[in-house]
């Protein structure tokens, strides 16, 4: 693929986390994926979707549907932050309680080798290595992912308590590009073992086999997003 970056700009590969626990959750995630190219963000691949237990400050709320998206963009970190926040608003997110229910989260987890902490955002995301609902779909996309400091996401996942429920809930989201499709869960890879297919639109079945599979698999958000 040719480098789409204009002169003087650098195209970077990044990782976004998507989440929703209001309404038609998969539709909200899919809508975000389809809207990204219009914001200057090329979608390279999408993970499966996972039904996940709420974490953070508000636990008494519906479960989330989460996924990760591998992207490429020549936007700078703060430009990308502004772009995804604008997309969240366009897709129906309204201001609400921190960590509370929301229609859509689009969270910047990694952006190339950038490291940033300027009060508006932190890169890598400060919760990246602490949340199974992020690590599991991220590693489905690339088992070798690591932070700019060399911390392997697979090692971080292996060190986490499996009490944070993460259940495979449906096939990969569609990137929306002709001839392109998201990768299926790798054989024997993250959350794939012994996980039955879920019919329909990917709403979680919440079955024991799926829960055990995600628990054995090699899971944030932008600080300004109010995410988990």
C-alpha positions as CSV (number, residue, x, y, z in Angstrom):
1,X,0.0,0.0,0.0
2,X,1.3,3.4,-0.9
3,X,1.9,5.9,1.9
4,X,-1.2,8.2,1.9
5,X,0.6,10.9,4.0
6,X,1.0,14.3,2.3
7,X,4.5,15.9,2.2
8,X,5.6,16.8,5.7
9,X,3.2,14.4,7.4
10,X,3.8,10.9,8.7
11,X,1.2,8.1,8.4
12,X,1.1,6.0,11.5
13,X,-0.6,2.7,12.3
14,X,-2.8,3.0,15.3
15,X,-5.2,1.0,17.5
16,X,-8.7,2.3,18.4
17,X,-11.1,0.8,21.0
18,X,-14.8,0.9,20.4
19,X,-17.6,0.4,23.0
20,X,-21.3,0.8,23.4
21,X,-23.9,-0.3,25.9
22,X,-27.0,1.7,24.8
23,X,-29.5,0.6,22.1
24,X,-28.3,-1.5,19.2
25,X,-24.8,-1.9,20.3
26,X,-23.3,-3.6,17.3
27,X,-24.9,-1.1,14.9
28,X,-23.3,1.7,16.9
29,X,-19.8,0.1,16.6
30,X,-20.3,-0.7,12.9
31,X,-21.4,2.9,12.3
32,X,-18.2,4.2,13.9
33,X,-16.1,1.9,11.7
34,X,-17.9,3.1,8.5
35,X,-17.5,6.7,9.5
36,X,-13.7,6.6,10.2
37,X,-12.5,6.9,6.6
38,X,-14.5,10.2,6.2
39,X,-12.5,11.5,9.1
40,X,-9.2,10.7,7.5
41,X,-8.7,7.3,9.2
42,X,-8.1,4.3,7.1
43,X,-9.5,1.0,8.6
44,X,-7.0,-1.8,8.2
45,X,-8.8,-4.5,10.2
46,X,-11.6,-5.1,12.8
47,X,-11.7,-7.5,15.6
48,X,-14.7,-9.7,16.7
49,X,-17.1,-8.1,19.1
50,X,-17.1,-9.0,22.8
51,X,-19.8,-8.6,25.5
52,X,-18.1,-7.2,28.6
53,X,-18.9,-6.5,32.2
54,X,-19.0,-2.8,33.2
55,X,-15.9,-1.6,35.1
56,X,-14.9,1.7,36.6
57,X,-17.1,4.0,38.7
58,X,-20.5,2.8,37.5
59,X,-21.1,-0.9,37.7
60,X,-24.9,-0.9,37.8
61,X,-25.5,-0.6,34.1
62,X,-25.9,-2.8,31.0
63,X,-23.0,-4.8,29.7
64,X,-20.9,-3.3,26.9
65,X,-20.1,-4.5,23.4
66,X,-16.4,-3.9,22.6
67,X,-14.1,-4.2,19.7
68,X,-10.8,-3.0,18.5
69,X,-9.9,-1.5,15.1
70,X,-6.5,-1.3,13.5
71,X,-6.1,1.9,11.6
72,X,-3.7,4.1,9.6
73,X,-3.8,7.9,9.5
74,X,-1.6,10.9,9.0
75,X,-3.5,12.9,11.6
76,X,-1.5,14.0,14.6
77,X,-2.5,12.7,18.0
78,X,-4.6,15.8,19.0
79,X,-6.1,16.0,15.5
80,X,-7.2,12.4,15.8
81,X,-8.6,13.0,19.2
82,X,-10.7,15.9,17.8
83,X,-11.8,13.7,14.9
84,X,-13.0,10.8,17.0
85,X,-14.8,13.1,19.5
86,X,-16.6,14.8,16.6
87,X,-17.6,11.3,15.3
88,X,-18.9,10.3,18.7
89,X,-21.2,13.4,18.7
90,X,-22.3,12.7,15.1
91,X,-23.1,9.1,16.0
92,X,-25.4,10.2,18.9
93,X,-23.3,10.4,22.0
94,X,-24.4,13.0,24.4
95,X,-22.7,14.3,27.6
96,X,-23.4,12.1,30.6
97,X,-22.0,10.7,33.8
98,X,-18.3,9.7,33.7
99,X,-18.1,5.9,33.2
100,X,-21.9,5.8,32.7
101,X,-24.0,4.4,29.8
102,X,-23.1,5.7,26.4
103,X,-24.0,5.1,22.8
104,X,-20.5,5.0,21.5
105,X,-16.9,5.3,22.7
106,X,-14.1,5.7,20.2
107,X,-10.8,5.5,22.1
108,X,-7.3,6.0,21.0
109,X,-5.2,3.2,22.4
110,X,-2.0,3.4,20.4
111,X,-0.7,5.6,17.6
112,X,2.6,4.4,16.1
113,X,5.5,5.0,18.5
114,X,4.0,8.2,19.9
115,X,4.1,8.8,23.7
116,X,2.1,11.8,24.9
117,X,0.8,13.1,28.2
118,X,-0.3,16.7,27.8
119,X,-3.5,17.0,29.8
120,X,-5.8,16.4,26.9
121,X,-4.8,12.8,26.2
122,X,-2.3,10.1,27.1
123,X,-0.6,7.8,24.6
124,X,-0.5,4.9,25.0
125,X,-3.8,5.0,26.7
126,X,-3.4,4.9,30.5
127,X,-5.7,1.9,30.8
128,X,-4.4,-0.1,27.8
129,X,-2.5,-2.7,29.8
130,X,-5.1,-3.0,32.6
131,X,-8.4,-3.9,30.7
132,X,-9.1,-7.3,29.4
133,X,-12.0,-5.9,27.2
134,X,-9.3,-4.0,25.3
135,X,-6.4,-6.5,25.3
136,X,-8.4,-9.5,24.1
137,X,-9.8,-7.9,20.8
138,X,-6.5,-6.1,20.3
139,X,-4.5,-9.3,20.4
140,X,-7.0,-10.9,18.0
141,X,-5.8,-8.4,15.5
142,X,-2.1,-8.7,16.2
143,X,-0.7,-11.1,18.8
144,X,2.6,-9.3,18.8
145,X,1.3,-5.8,19.8
146,X,3.5,-3.8,22.2
147,X,3.7,-0.3,23.5
148,X,6.4,2.1,22.4
149,X,8.2,1.2,25.7
150,X,8.3,-2.4,24.6
151,X,5.6,-3.7,27.0
152,X,3.9,-6.7,25.3
153,X,0.1,-6.6,25.4
154,X,0.0,-10.4,25.6
155,X,2.1,-10.3,28.8
156,X,-0.2,-7.7,30.3
157,X,-3.2,-9.9,29.6
158,X,-1.6,-12.9,31.1
159,X,-1.0,-11.0,34.3
160,X,-4.6,-9.8,34.7
161,X,-7.3,-11.4,36.9
162,X,-9.9,-13.2,34.8
163,X,-12.7,-11.9,37.0
164,X,-13.4,-9.1,34.4
165,X,-15.9,-10.8,32.2
166,X,-15.2,-10.7,28.5
167,X,-17.3,-13.0,26.2
168,X,-17.0,-13.5,22.5
169,X,-20.3,-12.1,21.1
170,X,-20.0,-12.1,17.3
171,X,-17.9,-12.0,14.2
172,X,-15.6,-9.1,13.2
173,X,-17.1,-5.7,12.2
174,X,-16.9,-4.9,8.5
175,X,-14.3,-2.3,7.5
176,X,-16.6,-1.1,4.7
177,X,-14.0,-1.3,2.0
178,X,-14.6,-3.2,-1.3
179,X,-12.9,-6.6,-1.1
180,X,-11.9,-6.2,2.5
181,X,-13.1,-8.0,5.5
182,X,-12.1,-8.2,9.1
183,X,-10.0,-11.2,10.2
184,X,-11.7,-14.1,11.9
185,X,-10.5,-15.2,15.4
186,X,-7.2,-17.1,14.7
187,X,-7.5,-20.8,15.3
188,X,-6.5,-21.5,18.9
189,X,-6.0,-17.8,19.4
190,X,-7.6,-15.1,21.6
191,X,-11.1,-16.1,22.7
192,X,-11.5,-18.6,19.8
193,X,-11.1,-21.9,21.5
194,X,-14.3,-23.8,22.2
195,X,-16.4,-20.7,21.5
196,X,-19.7,-21.5,19.6
197,X,-20.9,-19.2,16.8
198,X,-23.5,-16.7,17.9
199,X,-26.3,-16.3,15.4
200,X,-27.9,-13.0,14.4
201,X,-26.4,-9.6,15.0
202,X,-23.7,-10.6,17.5
203,X,-25.5,-9.9,20.7
204,X,-23.8,-12.0,23.4
205,X,-25.2,-15.3,24.3
206,X,-23.3,-15.1,27.6
207,X,-22.7,-18.9,27.6
208,X,-20.2,-20.6,29.8
209,X,-18.0,-21.8,27.0
210,X,-17.5,-18.3,25.6
211,X,-16.7,-16.9,29.0
212,X,-14.1,-19.6,29.7
213,X,-12.6,-19.1,26.2
214,X,-12.2,-15.3,26.7
215,X,-10.8,-15.9,30.1
216,X,-8.0,-18.0,28.8
217,X,-7.2,-15.8,25.8
218,X,-4.3,-13.6,25.5
219,X,-8.4,-7.0,27.4
220,X,-9.1,2.2,27.3
221,X,-10.1,5.0,26.3
222,X,-9.1,8.6,25.9
223,X,-9.1,10.4,29.3
224,X,-11.5,13.0,27.8
225,X,-14.0,10.4,26.7
226,X,-15.4,9.4,30.0
227,X,-14.6,5.8,29.1
228,X,-14.0,2.9,31.4
